[in-house]
Amino acid sequence: MDTRKRILVVEDEPDILALFVRLLEEEGYEVLSTSRPSEAVRMLVDLRLRIDVLITDHMMPGMTGTALGQIAKRMRPRIRVMGVSGVALLIRAPDSPYDSLLQKPVKGHDLLKKVRWLAED
């Protein structure tokens, strides 16, 4: 049985998506990724697919990271959600699904530190 944590990364900027996937895989995480929030929702609906942490861009075409995070939390109450944004966000907003936030531009060690914290049992 694979006990590695599985991370779902949703990011519409291809270079950032590729960077996140590479960093997380090098750290030993199993990574699922997509540039489309609608595809992420399909993955979240499939409850046979274990997802421990969702990392989502805050501003994407078709759906915000907040909306995606809210869907994820409704479907998977134990999932941890990290929002990534180039604009300031309020983590304490009443409807915020974010357990953590990361500002762009992202430094690799900051991403990994936050993911380690979110993925703890």
C-alpha distance (Angstrom), angle and dihedral (degrees) to the residues before:
residue distance angle dihedral
M1 . . .
D2 3.81 . .
T3 3.80 110.0 .
R4 3.80 96.0 -178.7
K5 3.77 114.9 122.2
R6 3.79 115.1 -107.1
I7 3.79 118.6 -137.1
L8 3.81 125.3 -165.3
V9 3.81 111.8 -153.6
V10 3.82 119.0 -164.3
E11 3.79 114.0 -174.6
D12 3.80 128.9 146.0
E13 3.82 95.1 -156.3
P14 3.84 105.9 85.1
D15 3.82 96.3 -151.8
I16 3.80 92.9 51.0
L17 3.81 91.7 44.9
A18 3.82 91.1 51.7
L19 3.82 91.8 47.0
F20 3.81 93.4 50.5
V21 3.80 92.3 47.2
R22 3.81 92.5 48.9
L23 3.82 94.3 47.5
L24 3.79 93.7 46.9
E25 3.81 94.8 45.8
E26 3.81 91.0 48.4
E27 3.81 87.5 53.3
G28 3.82 89.6 54.9
Y29 3.79 101.5 -102.4
E30 3.78 122.7 137.1
V31 3.79 105.3 -122.7
L32 3.78 133.2 -157.1
S33 3.79 115.6 -174.8
T34 3.76 142.3 -176.9
S35 3.77 138.6 164.7
R36 3.81 92.3 -146.0
P37 3.81 123.9 75.8
S38 3.82 90.0 -153.4
E39 3.82 89.6 60.4
A40 3.80 89.7 48.7
V41 3.81 89.5 54.3
R42 3.82 89.4 52.5
M43 3.82 89.2 53.1
L44 3.80 91.8 47.5
V45 3.82 91.6 50.4
D46 3.81 90.7 56.0
L47 3.80 98.3 82.8
R48 3.82 90.3 -174.8
L49 3.80 85.5 70.9
R50 3.81 110.1 80.4
I51 3.82 113.4 -141.3
D52 3.80 118.3 177.9
V53 3.81 101.7 175.5
L54 3.81 132.7 21.9
I55 3.80 117.1 -155.3
T56 3.78 110.2 -169.2
D57 3.76 136.2 175.7
H58 3.78 109.0 -122.1
M59 3.82 97.5 -137.4
M60 3.83 116.0 44.7
P61 3.79 134.8 147.2
G62 3.79 111.0 -91.8
M63 3.80 99.4 11.3
T64 3.78 139.1 24.4
G65 3.76 122.5 -123.2
T66 3.80 87.9 -116.5
A67 3.81 91.2 59.1
L68 3.81 92.1 44.9
G69 3.80 90.8 48.5
Q70 3.80 91.4 50.1
I71 3.81 90.4 51.9
A72 3.80 90.2 48.3
K73 3.82 92.8 50.4
R74 3.82 92.2 48.6
M75 3.79 92.1 50.3
R76 3.80 97.6 37.0
P77 3.81 111.2 23.7
R78 3.83 92.8 -174.3
I79 3.82 95.8 53.6
R80 3.80 117.0 114.0
V81 3.83 116.5 -138.0
M82 3.80 129.0 -155.2
G83 3.78 119.5 -168.9
V84 3.80 118.8 -152.8
S85 3.78 119.8 -161.4
G86 3.77 144.7 158.8
V87 3.80 89.9 -146.1
A88 3.79 128.3 64.7
L89 3.79 114.5 -88.9
L90 3.77 132.3 -167.6
I91 3.80 109.0 -130.0
R92 3.80 91.5 -171.2
A93 3.79 95.2 58.7
P94 3.82 108.0 130.9
D95 3.80 93.7 -118.2
S96 3.82 96.7 40.6
P97 3.81 114.1 125.5
Y98 3.80 91.8 -171.6
D99 3.79 118.2 119.8
S100 3.80 88.8 -178.2
L101 3.79 139.6 8.1
L102 3.78 132.8 -146.9
Q103 3.80 124.6 -166.1
K104 3.78 122.6 -139.0
P105 2.93 131.0 -93.7
V106 3.79 85.9 60.9
K107 3.79 124.1 -151.1
G108 3.79 113.5 -147.2
H109 3.80 95.4 -129.2
D110 3.82 90.5 51.5
L111 3.80 91.2 52.6
L112 3.80 92.9 48.8
K113 3.81 93.7 45.3
K114 3.80 92.0 53.3
V115 3.81 93.3 43.9
R116 3.82 91.1 50.8
W117 3.80 89.0 52.3
L118 3.82 93.2 47.1
A119 3.81 93.9 45.4
E120 3.80 94.9 52.7
D121 3.77 113.7 118.1
